[in-house]
């Protein structure tokens, strides 16, 4: 598979990305594959205003009511330890984690957990919600309480998947996604999309889509943006939640990777270009 990916190229196409936290990493991959990245971050992470749900979850964990905990992001993992410290419960949290089955989705929560000296029992080969559910398949969850550290939005795929296995899910919301303070890159991107100067736009979460349209509404360019994303620009997306967010505007993504990772999305765009080129060559 690795060798297959190397042969695909982005062929000098301009790829717009609205991811914020991993924008530099994605831009580097796009450049490596022969594309031109156009970065316009659409989200920023801010602490959740209502910390009560997270504090209630912390209390339940410290009372050892939770059997399994899943950490999804480094930012959220660090925020949870910070919340515990502020509440005077960091040591109680660490003790409770020592008696639980601890899963971490990817390298960033792993780094925070290791820094805190927490044992990690499961790291999925594929750092996605699908990967987590797949590798938890052999673990008996019926009647168990499973805590899930959320990112800036709900994760219905993971939560409902755990509930379908008989688990009671305790969600830990720690931060929210807001519009970036500097929205000028988004404004420029909207104008470039409408003008047809972007070849692909890649969305990695539904709030990116929502925020792009919030800015477009403010500019009174909503209809023009919808038309551009339907006809002028090839839309690439990660995951069913983002796909559903686009569907609200009548937009169908033409590129979706099998794996729900950001890197897989860029590779899928390159593979899409290869397929299109081969199709034109046969026509």
Backbone as a ProteinNet text record, in pm:
[ID]
protein_1_A
[PRIMARY]
XXXXXXXXXXXXXXXXXXXXXXXXXXXXXXXXXXXXXXXXXXXXXXXXXXXXXXXXXXXXXXXXXXXXXXXXXXXXXXXXXXXXXXXXXXXXXXXXXXXXXXXXXXXXXXXXXXXXXXXXXXXXXXXXXXXXXXXXXXXXXXXXXXXXXXXXXXXXXXXXXXXXXXXXXXXXXXXXXXXXXXXXXXXXXXXXXXXXXXXXXXXXXXXXXXXXXXXXXXXXXXXXXXXXXXXXXXXXXXXXXXXXXXXXXXXXXXXXXXXXXXXXXXXXXXXXXXXXXXXXXXX
[TERTIARY]
83.6	0	86.2	195.6	282.5	340.7	386.2	442.6	338.6	215.1	108.5	85.5	90	64.7	172.7	296.1	405.9	384.6	321.6	308.4	201.2	112.6	7	61	19.5	64.9	-54.3	-36.6	-141.2	-129.9	-28	-18.3	-30.2	24.5	23.6	-109.8	-208	-341.2	-339.4	-425.8	-438	-540.2	-494.5	-577.9	-601.6	-724.8	-758	-787	-730	-754.6	-805.4	-907.1	-967.5	-935.6	-853.8	-805.6	-716.2	-718.6	-637.7	-518	-544.9	-439.9	-329	-366.5	-267.4	-248.4	-270.3	-261	-120.9	-18.3	119.8	154.7	112.1	137.6	69	-56.7	-130.5	-69.2	-31.8	29.2	159.1	235.7	361.5	336.7	234.7	202.6	155.2	73.2	24.9	143	235.2	353.4	437.8	455.1	534.3	475.1	342.2	275.6	257	319	315.8	199.5	132.6	21.9	59.6	-34	-14.6	-117.1	-72.6	-168	-216	-342.2	-398.9	-468	-407	-457.3	-544.6	-664.4	-756.9	-826.5	-762.7	-821	-960.9	-1053.1	-1193.2	-1236.8	-1151.1	-1189.6	-1074.5	-1110.2	-1011.7	-1074.2	-990	-1037.6	-1045.1	-1159	-1173.5	-1230.8	-1192.6	-1247.6	-1399.6	-1461.9	-1607.9	-1652.4	-1751.9	-1796.8	-1859.1	-1937.1	-2000.4	-1913.7	-1840.6	-1750.9	-1820.1	-1946	-2014.8	-2020.4	-2054.6	-2056.9	-1921.2	-1814.3	-1680	-1645.3	-1684.6	-1659.2	-1738.9	-1863.9	-1944.6	-1880.4	-1828.2	-1759.9	-1635.6	-1561.9	-1442.4	-1478.3	-1588.1	-1632.5	-1662.7	-1733.1	-1766.6	-1643.9	-1545.7	-1420.8	-1346.5	-1338.8	-1268	-1339.2	-1470.6	-1544.7	-1531.5	-1450.7	-1421.7	-1547.9	-1635.1	-1756.5	-1733.7	-1617.6	-1588.4	-1491	-1522	-1436.1	-1337	-1379.9	-1298.1	-1302.7	-1188.2	-1186.5	-1114	-1168.6	-1112.7	-1072.4	-944.5	-894.3	-876.8	-938.8	-939.7	-838.6	-808.7	-718.5	-620.6	-506.2	-408.4	-457.6	-522.4	-574.5	-675.6	-767.3	-869.3	-812.1	-714.5	-651.4	-582.1	-507.3	-437.2	-537.6	-646.5	-748.8	-813.9	-831.2	-894.1	-803.8	-674.3	-580.8	-575.1	-584.5	-585.4	-709.7	-824.6	-949.6	-941.1	-882.5	-867.3	-776.8	-669.2	-577.6	-647.7	-727.2	-800.1	-899.7	-956.6	-1055.8	-989.9	-855.7	-784.5	-797.6	-817.9	-842.6	-745.3	-632.6	-539.6	-489.5	-450.9	-399.3	-508.9	-629.7	-741.6	-770	-756.5	-776.6	-671.1	-547	-438.2	-456.2	-498.1	-522.1	-634.9	-742.2	-855.9	-815.6	-736.6	-692.8	-607.3	-536	-453.2	-533.8	-661.5	-747	-843.6	-827.1	-918.4	-847	-927	-874.5	-866.7	-746	-723.9	-692.2	-770.7	-748	-717.1	-624.3	-587.8	-591.1	-657.4	-680	-553.2	-464.7	-348.7	-231.9	-128.1	-4.1	-14.8	-106.2	-111.7	-168.1	-281.8	-323	-224.4	-159.9	-59.6	51.8	99.3	209.6	169.4	47.2	1.4	-13	-67.8	-86.1	48	142.5	275.2	344.4	326.8	384.3	330.5	203.5	140.6	166.5	235.8	265.3	149	55.5	-62.5	-34.6	-66.5	-54.2	-158.6	-119.5	-211.6	-231.1	-356	-385.8	-417.5	-465.4	-503.9	-472.8	-400.9	-380.5	-419.1	-526.8	-569.9	-469.6	-459.2	-369.8	-414.8	-545.2	-600.3	-651.3	-592.4	-627.6	-759.1	-867.9	-1001.3	-1100.4	-1221.9	-1328.3	-1359.8	-1356.4	-1378.7	-1273.6	-1147.8	-1038.7	-1054.3	-1097.2	-1118.8	-1227.9	-1340.9	-1450.8	-1410.1	-1335.9	-1292	-1204.3	-1112	-1017.2	-1072.5	-1186.5	-1255.8	-1355.6	-1364	-1466.6	-1457.2	-1334.4	-1316.4	-1331.9	-1353.6	-1365.2	-1513.3	-1547.9	-1686.6	-1722.5	-1818.6	-1858.7	-2000.5	-2074.5	-2213.2	-2220.7	-2299.7	-2316	-2202.1	-2102.7	-1987.1	-2005.9	-1944.8	-1942.2	-1815.6	-1833.1	-1720	-1719.8	-1609.6	-1596.3	-1527.3	-1577.2	-1519.8	-1487.9	-1358.2	-1317.5	-1348.4	-1441.9	-1485	-1388.6	-1394	-1324.5	-1426.9	-1413.7	-1499	-1641	-1680.5	-1818.7	-1850.5	-1976.4	-2014.8	-1957.8	-1948.2	-1897.5	-2001.9	-2112.2	-2221.2	-2180	-2087.2	-2045.6	-1985.3	-1892.2	-1826.1	-1922	-1995.4	-2084.8	-2193.9	-2258.5	-2365	-2309.1	-2186.8	-2123.3	-2096.8	-2055.1	-2032.1	-2164.2	-2266.7	-2397.7	-2456.1	-2431.6	-2480.3	-2414.8	-2298.7	-2229.1	-2273.1	-2369.8	-2422.8	-2359.5	-2270.8	-2203.7	-2290.3	-2270.4	-2323.4	-2211.8	-2239.3	-2133.9	-2139.9	-2026.4	-2011.1	-1926.3	-1989.3	-1917.5	-1847.6	-1726.9	-1647.6	-1621.2	-1707.9	-1686.9	-1597.4	-1488.2	-1390.1	-1366.9	-1381.9	-1362.4	-1459.7	-1469	-1560.4	-1481.9	-1541.5	-1481.3	-1551	-1472.3	-1523.9	-1460.1	-1514.5	-1452.6	-1314.2	-1219.8	-1087.8	-1097.6	-1006.4	-1006.9	-978.8	-884.3	-854.4	-929.9	-1035.5	-1119.6	-1087.4	-986.5	-952.6	-912.1	-834.2	-804	-929.5	-1031.4	-1157.4	-1229.5	-1226.9	-1289.9	-1224.1	-1089.1	-1016.4	-1048.4	-1056.5	-1085.7	-1223.1	-1322	-1456.9	-1455	-1385	-1376.8	-1302.6	-1197.6	-1121.5	-1204.2	-1281.3	-1367.6	-1471.6	-1533.9	-1637.4	-1578.4	-1455.8	-1389.7	-1333.7	-1338	-1286.9	-1135.7	-1071.5	-924.7	-870.3	-960.6	-922.5	-965.9	-877.5	-912.1	-987	-938.1	-999.7	-1010.9	-1117.3	-1125.9	-1146.1	-1065.5	-1066.1	-1115.8	-1223.9	-1280.5	-1253.2	-1207.1	-1178.6	-1270.4	-1363.7	-1464.3	-1583.1	-1699.5	-1820.5	-1818.1	-1755.9	-1752.5	-1679.3	-1581.7	-1513.6	-1613.6	-1701.7	-1803.5	-1901.7	-1947.7	-2042.7	-1984	-1859.1	-1797.7	-1770.4	-1735.8	-1716.6	-1845.5	-1958.5	-2086	-2131.2	-2091	-2119.9	-2055.7	-1930.3	-1860.7	-1922.2	-1956.5	-2019.5	-2152.8	-2230.1	-2357.4	-2332.9	-2230.3	-2197.8	-2161.3	-2095.2	-2056.4	-2169.3	-2281.9	-2395.5	-2355.2	-2273.1	-2223.8	-2257.9	-2358.6	-2394.6	-2430.4	-2519.5	-2564.6	-2449.7	-2365.4	-2251.5	-2153.5	-2134.4	-2044.3	-2100.5	-2229.4	-2292.6	-2275.5	-2300.3	-2286.9	-2143.3	-2046.2	-1905.4	-1868	-1916.8	-1882.3	-1956	-2058.8	-2129.9	-2069.2	-2017.9	-1984.4	-1838.8	-1774.6	-1641.6	-1527.5	-1554.1	-1449.1	-1480.4	-1378	-1397.1	-1386.1	-1489.1	-1494.6	-1450.2	-1358.1	-1309.1	-1340.7	-1374.6	-1421.9	-1384.8	-1363	-1339.9	-1466.1	-1518.1	-1620.2	-1763.6	-1856.4	-1999.2	-2060.4	-2006.1	-2061.5	-2036.6	-1916.4	-1885.1	-1965.6	-1982.1	-2062.3	-2206.3	-2261	-2397.1	-2406.3	-2301.2	-2300.4	-2305	-2232.9	-2236.2	-2373	-2434.8	-2565	-2670.9	-2655.4	-2751.5	-2753.9	-2644.6	-2636.3	-2650.7	-2686.8	-2702.7	-2570.5	-2463.8	-2329.9	-2288.8	-2245.2	-2201	-2050.1	-1973.1	-1827.6	-1793	-1694.2	-1651.5	-1533.7	-1472.1	-1357.2	-1378.5	-1371.4	-1377.6	-1283.8	-1188.7	-1098.3	-1165.6	-1115.5	-1167.1	-1132.4	-1011.5	-971.1	-1005.8	-1052.5	-1097.5	-988.4	-873.9	-763.6	-736.2	-670.4	-641.3	-541.3	-439.1	-341.6	-405.8	-495.5	-565.5	-647.7	-699.8	-779.2	-693.8	-572.6	-483.6	-444.3	-411.9	-377.4	-496.4	-617.8	-737.5	-757	-723.2	-731.7	-634.2	-512.2	-412.5	-458.3	-516.1	-565.2	-682.2	-766.2	-878.1	-826	-719.8	-661.6	-605.1	-540.8	-487.5	-599.9	-707.9	-822.7	-883.8	-897.5	-952.5	-863.9	-732.5	-639.6	-647	-656.7	-667.9	-798.5	-904.7	-1035.4	-1029.2	-966.1	-955.3	-868.2	-764	-675	-747.9	-846.7	-923	-1033.9	-1074.2	-1187.7	-1147
-122.2	0	126	124.3	241.8	271	163.8	183.3	236.6	188.5	235.1	383.6	431.7	572.6	661.4	614	695.4	735.7	649.5	676.9	782.8	806.5	906	1046.4	1137.4	1276.2	1370.2	1484.1	1586.3	1678.2	1656.9	1718	1870.7	1933	2078.9	2141.7	2058.9	2111.4	2188.8	2286.5	2365.4	2298.8	2265.9	2196.5	2288.6	2328.9	2412.2	2324.2	2360.2	2286.5	2383.1	2338.7	2423	2371.8	2267	2214.5	2318.6	2323.9	2422	2356.8	2259.7	2205.9	2136.9	2064.6	1989.6	2047.1	2178.1	2243.7	2231.6	2254.2	2249.8	2109.7	2008.9	1870	1835.4	1877.2	1850.4	1925.7	2050.3	2129.9	2066	2014.2	1947.5	1823.7	1745.7	1625.7	1663	1766	1811.4	1852.9	1928.3	1971.3	1851.7	1757.1	1637.2	1559.1	1557.8	1483.7	1567.2	1686	1765.9	1860	1889.9	1983.3	2118.7	2212.2	2346.8	2366.3	2369.4	2384.7	2528.4	2543.4	2674.6	2659	2712.4	2691.7	2807.8	2773.4	2872.6	2808.8	2811.8	2745.7	2798.2	2704	2742.3	2725.9	2671.1	2647.2	2681.2	2709.9	2718	2656.4	2604.7	2537	2635.9	2638.3	2721.9	2635.8	2664.3	2585.7	2593.6	2482.4	2479.4	2567.6	2649.9	2743.1	2670	2568.3	2490.4	2368	2374.3	2264.9	2159.5	2181.7	2090.2	1946.8	1923	1783.4	1714	1785.5	1726.1	1701.3	1793.6	1774.6	1656.5	1641.3	1526.3	1395.9	1395.7	1276.7	1247.3	1352	1335.9	1272.6	1318.4	1262.8	1113.4	1076.6	936.6	850.2	903.1	829.2	810.8	917.7	909.3	816.8	798.4	702.9	560.2	547	416.2	350.1	433.4	382.1	345.8	383.6	366.6	250.7	164.6	49.2	76.4	156.3	183.5	333.1	390.2	530.7	542.7	628.5	648.7	795.3	818.5	953.8	973.5	1077.8	1098.9	1201.6	1302.9	1409.3	1447.8	1498.1	1546.4	1668.4	1760.1	1882.2	1847.5	1755.8	1717.9	1642.2	1555.7	1479.9	1574.8	1670.4	1767	1853.8	1890.9	1973.3	1897	1766.1	1686.9	1678.6	1660.8	1660.2	1797.8	1903.9	2038.7	2063.7	2015.9	2029.6	1954.5	1835.1	1755.6	1826.7	1888.8	1961.1	2079.3	2153.3	2268.8	2225.8	2105.5	2055.4	1982.6	1978.8	1909.5	1758.4	1705.5	1562.4	1494.9	1556.6	1496.5	1360.2	1352.7	1225.3	1119.2	1160.1	1065.5	1016.1	1105.5	1066.1	965.9	995.1	904	766.8	764.8	637.4	559.7	630.7	565.7	511	587.8	543.2	416.4	404.3	285.6	157.5	169.4	51.5	34.5	115.5	111.7	62.7	26.5	-5.3	126.1	166.4	297.7	281.9	349.8	349.2	490.9	503.4	633.4	622.7	718	705.4	723.3	812.1	841.2	896.3	943.1	981.8	1099.4	1192.6	1310.4	1278.9	1210.2	1171	1074.4	989.1	896.9	974.8	1081.1	1160.7	1223.1	1275	1338.4	1233.9	1118.1	1012	960.6	943.3	896.2	998.9	1124.6	1232.8	1228.3	1188.1	1179.3	1044.1	954.2	823.6	726.4	745.7	659.7	541	421.6	301.1	306.3	269.9	268.8	124.1	81.3	-58.2	-82.3	19.9	0.5	124.7	102.4	204.6	139.7	184.8	118.8	139.2	39.6	51.7	167.5	184	296.8	398.8	520	618.2	690	612.8	667.1	604.7	658.7	599	458.6	440.1	306.6	209	254.9	170.2	132.6	228.6	200.7	95.7	114.6	18.9	-120.5	-125	-253.9	-327.7	-255.8	-322.3	-340.4	-278.7	-305.6	-420.8	-476.1	-576.8	-699.5	-735.8	-856.8	-830.5	-704.7	-671.7	-666.7	-733	-734.9	-598.9	-532.4	-399.1	-395.7	-503.6	-504.1	-477.3	-376.2	-341.4	-258.8	-226.1	-148.6	-0.6	83.2	227.1	260	325.1	365.2	517.6	580	725.8	759.9	863	905.7	1054.2	1085.9	1226.4	1279.4	1372.7	1426.5	1533.1	1558.6	1675.3	1788.1	1880.3	1999.4	1979	1855.8	1826.2	1685.6	1646.1	1511.6	1409	1285.3	1176.9	1065.5	1086.2	988.3	850.5	843.6	713.2	627.3	684.9	610	583.2	685	671.7	568.2	578.7	482.6	342.3	335.6	205.2	136.9	214.3	159.3	118.3	200.9	168.3	41.9	24.7	-95.4	-221.6	-204.4	-318.1	-339.6	-259.3	-275.4	-188.6	-98	-11	109.8	162.5	293.3	393.2	498.5	591.3	719.2	755.3	879.1	973.6	1077.7	1170.3	1278.6	1313.9	1415.8	1531	1632.7	1747.4	1851.1	1888	1976.6	2106.7	2102.7	2225.4	2230.8	2348.3	2371.7	2426.4	2417.2	2476.6	2607.3	2713.3	2845.7	2891.6	2998.5	3059	3112.2	3110.7	3168.4	3317.5	3368.8	3513.4	3590.4	3541.6	3603.1	3526.1	3586.3	3518.9	3559.5	3643.2	3688.4	3573.5	3473.2	3361	3288.8	3278.4	3216.6	3302.8	3433.2	3525.3	3511.2	3507.9	3494.2	3359.9	3254	3121.6	3118.7	3178.9	3180.8	3248.2	3360.2	3429.9	3345.2	3276	3190.9	3070.9	3013.5	2901.1	2944.5	3057.5	3107.8	3141.3	3191.7	3228.8	3107	2989.2	2868.7	2858.3	2927.3	2923.1	2811.4	2732	2618.9	2490.7	2392.3	2265.5	2170.6	2159.7	2071.6	2147.7	2119.7	2166.7	2044.4	2034.4	1916.3	1954	1889.9	1912.8	1790.5	1814.8	1703	1698.8	1793.8	1788.5	1874.3	1843.9	1918.4	2065.3	2102.1	2244.6	2329.6	2271.8	2347.7	2389.4	2297.8	2325.3	2430.8	2410.1	2504.5	2645.3	2657.4	2789.2	2855.3	2775.9	2832.5	2899.6	2834.8	2891.5	3007.2	3006.9	3121.6	3247.3	3234.8	3349.9	3385.4	3283.6	3310	3381.5	3343.7	3411.3	3557.9	3582.2	3719.9	3803.6	3738.5	3806.9	3809.8	3744.8	3730	3655.2	3552.3	3473.3	3325.5	3297.4	3158.3	3081.4	3136	3065.5	3047.3	3151	3141.7	3034.1	3023.9	2922.3	2782.3	2764.4	2634.6	2595	2689.3	2661.3	2621.4	2691.2	2660.5	2521	2484.3	2353.6	2240.4	2274.4	2172.4	2156.6	2266.8	2264.8	2297.7	2383	2431.5	2362	2314.9	2263.3	2118.7	2035.6	1897.7	1895.3	1843.5	1842.3	1705.8	1708.6	1587.1	1597.7	1484.7	1490	1363.4	1377.7	1264.3	1239.2	1117.3	1073.7	1105.1	1024.1	1040.4	1166	1215.2	1336	1457.3	1466.2	1576.1	1562.7	1440.3	1416.4	1464.8	1436.7	1480.3	1632.2	1697.1	1843.5	1905.1	1845.6	1894.6	1871.5	1757.7	1722.9	1827	1896.2	2001.2	2113.2	2125.8	2229.5	2169.1	2042	1975.9	1948.7	1935.3	1912.4	1768.4	1700.1	1560.7	1555.7	1510.5	1501.7	1395.5	1425.4	1330	1245.9	1284.6	1208.8	1179.8	1052.5	1009.5	890.3	899.4	786.5	672.8	552.3	439	455.6	502.5	528.8	672.4	692.3	825	911.6	920.3	1003.1	1116.2	1221.5	1336.4	1300.1	1223	1181.4	1098.6	1009.2	925.4	1011.6	1123.2	1212	1271.8	1316.4	1374.7	1269.1	1149.2	1040.5	1005.2	1011.3	980.6	1083	1209.3	1311.6	1279.1	1240.3	1204.6	1083.3	985	866.5	902.3	995.5	1042.1	1105.7	1184.6	1248.1	1144.1	1041.8	934	863.9	834	766.8	852.4	982.6	1073.5	1079	1083.7	1089.8	964	849	722.8	716.5	770.3	771.6	857.5	976	1065.6	1002	927.8	864.7	757.6	692.9	588.1	645.6	771.2	830.8	873.5
0	0	0	78.8	84.2	-53.2	-126.1	-258.1	-355.3	-341.5	-429.6	-411.6	-288.4	-262.2	-322.8	-326	-374.4	-520.3	-600.7	-743.7	-772.3	-678.8	-701.6	-675.4	-759	-746.1	-746.8	-682.8	-683.4	-805.8	-888.7	-1022.1	-1022.3	-919.4	-914.6	-881.2	-841.4	-809.1	-676.5	-668.3	-545.5	-454.1	-333.4	-235.2	-116.5	-94.8	20.9	141.3	256.6	380.5	486.8	559	663.2	803.5	811.1	938.6	1005.7	1138.8	1211.2	1279.8	1368.8	1454.2	1375.2	1269.5	1192.9	1053.3	1041.5	911.3	852.2	933.1	882.3	834	908.1	871.2	738.9	724.2	600.9	482.4	505.3	398.5	351.2	446.4	412.2	325.9	361	284.3	143.8	133.3	2.2	-86	-28.6	-103.2	-145.9	-54.8	-84.3	-200.9	-212.2	-318.7	-445.5	-447.5	-569.7	-583	-472	-475.3	-418.3	-427.7	-372.4	-260.6	-134.7	-25.3	-10.1	22	54.8	190.2	294	430.3	474.9	522.8	577.5	697.6	814.6	932.8	962.2	986	1007.4	1151.8	1235.8	1375.6	1469.9	1592.3	1701.1	1824.5	1908.6	2028.8	2144.2	2211	2330.2	2442.9	2566.9	2678	2680.7	2710	2719.9	2835.9	2811	2915.3	3033.6	3005.2	3111.6	3142.2	3251.1	3288.3	3375.4	3409.8	3501.3	3449.4	3320.6	3273.2	3287.4	3257.1	3269.9	3416.8	3504.2	3647.6	3702.1	3655.4	3697.8	3651.8	3528.9	3478.2	3561.5	3596.6	3680.6	3814.4	3874	4002.6	3989.1	3880.3	3859.6	3840.5	3768.9	3747.2	3879.3	3956.2	4084.8	4183.9	4168.1	4251.2	4197.1	4092	4030.8	3975.2	3918.1	3854.7	3707.3	3655	3512.6	3492.8	3394.8	3366.6	3254.6	3157.4	3038.4	3010.9	2970.7	2931.2	2798	2711.8	2578.7	2564.3	2536.7	2513.1	2362.9	2308.7	2163.7	2115.3	2196.6	2151.1	2260.7	2218.3	2314.4	2388.9	2316.3	2378	2487.7	2456.7	2553.8	2671.7	2646	2754.6	2851.3	2795.6	2881.3	2957.7	2891.1	2956.9	3071.7	3056	3161.5	3283.9	3261.2	3374.8	3440.3	3358.5	3414.9	3498.3	3450.1	3525.7	3658.2	3654	3776.3	3875.8	3825.5	3914.2	3980.1	3899.8	3953.7	4060.5	4044.2	4140.3	4257.7	4258.5	4365.8	4357.8	4235.8	4221	4124.1	4096	4000.5	4048.9	4174.3	4225.5	4228.6	4263.2	4263.4	4122.7	4024.7	3885	3842	3873.5	3835.9	3899.8	4023.5	4092.2	4023.9	3988.9	3923.1	3786.4	3711.1	3579.2	3588.5	3699.8	3720.1	3730.4	3766.1	3777.6	3663.1	3556.7	3443.2	3318.5	3217.5	3084.9	3009.6	2969.5	2909	2761	2676.3	2531.4	2485.7	2392.1	2335.9	2184.8	2119.3	1975.4	1893.1	1935.2	1851.4	1929.3	1861.7	1928.6	2024.6	1999.6	2086.2	2225.3	2236.8	2372.5	2437.1	2358.1	2412.2	2480.9	2413.5	2470.7	2603.6	2613.4	2737.7	2847.8	2814.7	2913.9	2965	2875.3	2917.7	3005	2970.7	3051.5	3194	3207.8	3340	3407.5	3338.8	3396.2	3394.5	3299	3290.7	3197.2	3242.2	3159.1	3047	2925.9	2811.5	2768	2764.5	2732.7	2585.6	2515.7	2376.2	2293.8	2183.6	2080.9	1948.7	1884.8	1761.1	1648.2	1561.8	1445.4	1358	1343.4	1268.9	1369.4	1373.7	1477.5	1450.3	1449.2	1422.2	1519	1520.6	1602.2	1553.9	1420.8	1365.7	1414.7	1414.8	1461.6	1607.6	1689.3	1831.8	1851.2	1784.7	1799.3	1753.7	1644.8	1592.4	1692.7	1754.4	1844.1	1985.7	2012.9	2139.7	2125.6	2003.9	1974.8	2064.5	2104.4	2185.5	2335	2370.7	2513.6	2552.9	2660.8	2707.3	2767.7	2706.1	2752	2806.9	2793.4	2838.2	2989	3022.4	3162.9	3220	3137.8	3184.4	3153	3235.3	3210.2	3132.4	3015.8	2932.8	2922.4	2963.6	2953.2	2821.9	2753.4	2626.2	2633	2620.9	2614.9	2476.4	2468.9	2340	2290.6	2160	2106.7	2098.8	2003.9	2005.2	1961.8	1933.8	1897.8	1947.4	1932.9	1973.7	1876.1	1923.5	1839.4	1837.8	1763.1	1766.7	1717.6	1621.8	1569.7	1680.2	1755.6	1862.3	1978	2019.2	2134.4	2107.6	1991	1959.9	1938.1	1884.1	1866.8	1999.9	2098.9	2232.7	2298.4	2281.4	2339.6	2275.9	2146.7	2078.9	2135	2196.1	2257.7	2402.4	2447.4	2582.1	2687.4	2646.6	2742.8	2777	2897.3	2934.3	2909	2831.1	2790.3	2872.4	2929.3	3005.2	2920.4	2865.5	2777.3	2859.8	2816	2885.2	2788.2	2786	2696.6	2764.5	2698.5	2761.5	2685.7	2554.9	2478.3	2361.7	2301.9	2191.2	2073.3	1956.8	1838.4	1806.3	1797.2	1763.7	1633.4	1577.2	1460.1	1496.3	1402.3	1432	1456.2	1535.1	1560.6	1431.9	1352.3	1223.1	1114.9	1063.5	963.7	820.2	802.5	667.7	574.9	623.7	534.6	485.1	570.9	528.6	425.2	446.3	350.5	213.4	212.9	86.3	20.4	104.2	48.9	-17.9	45	-12.6	-149.5	-159.2	-288.8	-391.8	-348.9	-442.1	-488	-396.9	-433.7	-537.1	-511.1	-601.9	-738.9	-738.2	-864.7	-938.6	-874.9	-939.5	-938.8	-843.4	-838.4	-749.3	-690.6	-605.9	-676	-679.8	-745.3	-651.9	-527.9	-427.8	-296.5	-221.6	-83.7	4.4	110.8	196.8	336	378.5	511.5	598.4	719.9	810.5	931.6	941.7	1048.9	1008.8	1065.7	1030	1074.8	1189.7	1225.1	1121.5	1051	945.9	837.9	802.7	700.3	752.2	874.4	934.6	939.3	981.4	997.1	862.1	761.4	628	581	607.9	564.8	655.1	780.4	867.3	809	767.5	708.7	573.3	493.4	363.9	381.4	481.8	510.8	543.7	624.2	661.7	538.8	441.4	317.7	214	248.5	157.3	29.8	49.7	-63	-47.6	33	60.2	-67.7	-147.9	-267.6	-367	-380.2	-471.5	-424.3	-292.3	-238.9	-262.9	-238	-262.5	-408.5	-499.4	-641.7	-676.4	-617	-644.9	-595.3	-477.7	-421.6	-492.8	-565.4	-644.7	-784.4	-839.6	-982	-1014.9	-936.6	-975.2	-901.3	-780.9	-693.1	-657.1	-654.3	-608.9	-456.7	-391.5	-245.1	-192.9	-97.7	-32.1	115.8	177.8	316.1	391.1	521.8	610.7	692.4	685.1	779.1	743.9	797.8	769.6	830.9	941.9	1004.3	914.7	860.9	768.3	639.5	591.9	471.9	493.7	612.3	644.4	652.4	704.7	713	573.5	477.9	340.4	276.8	311.1	253	286.2	398.5	435.4	331.3	256.8	153.4	12.8	8.2	-121.1	-190.6	-113.1	-169.4	-142.2	-246.7	-234.4	-256.6	-158.4	-178.7	-282.2	-364.2	-466.9	-421.4	-310.5	-259.6	-111.8	-75.1	64.5	81.9	172.8	192.2	268.5	250.9	328	475.1	502.1	640.1	676.2	797.9	838.3	896	827.7	876.7	777.8	828.8	743.5	634.4	669	569.5	460.2	500.4	401.4	306.3	355.5	270.6	159.3	193.7	92.6	-10.4	36.6	-55.1	-145.6	-88.8	-168.2	-279.9	-253.3	-357.1	-470.5	-433.6	-534.5	-616.7	-549	-619.4	-712.1	-666.8	-749.1	-878.2	-866.7	-984.8	-1081.4	-1026	-1110.1	-1185.3	-1112.5	-1174.9	-1285.2	-1258.5	-1359.3	-1483.3	-1460.4	-1573	-1658.5	-1590.6	-1663.3	-1741.9	-1682.7	-1751	-1877.9	-1865.2	-1981.5	-2090.3	-2047	-2144.3	-2225.9	-2161.4	-2231	-2318	-2288.3	-2360.7	-2502.7
[MASK]
+++++++++++++++++++++++++++++++++++++++++++++++++++++++++++++++++++++++++++++++++++++++++++++++++++++++++++++++++++++++++++++++++++++++++++++++++++++++++++++++++++++++++++++++++++++++++++++++++++++++++++++++++++++++++++++++++++++++++++++++++++++++++++++++++++++++++++++++++++++++++++

